[in-house]
Amino acid sequence: MPLFVCAGCSMRIERSMEAYWRNKGKLLCSTCRDRQEMPKKTPDDDRSKGSSGFRVNSNKNGRQQWE
């Protein structure tokens, strides 16, 4: 397999010619690909949409209790 240059960090990576043509010459190393696929985290990401922020815990009697 030939060596190519990562489009993100310029590291030399080994990829197939098929991958090169499939990605139109824009190849990424695994680290750069992971960074690209990871969603950008914002301060509002801690709460999921529609969540009131409460969670359910079980008390000693096995009944659910809201915190």
C-alpha positions, 0 to 999 in steps of 0.5 A: 500500500502506498503512503499518502499525506494526511489532509489534516495534520500532514502525517504520512499514512498508509492507505489503498489507492481505492481509498484515495480515489474514493475520497478524491485524494483527501485522506485523513489519519485515524486521529483527524478522522475521529476529531472530525466525527466527534460532535462539537460540545457546547455548554448547553449540551449537558442537558438533553432536549426535553429533559427536566433535569430530574432523575429517578432513584429508588428508596429503601422500600423499592419505591421510586423517589424524585430528587 
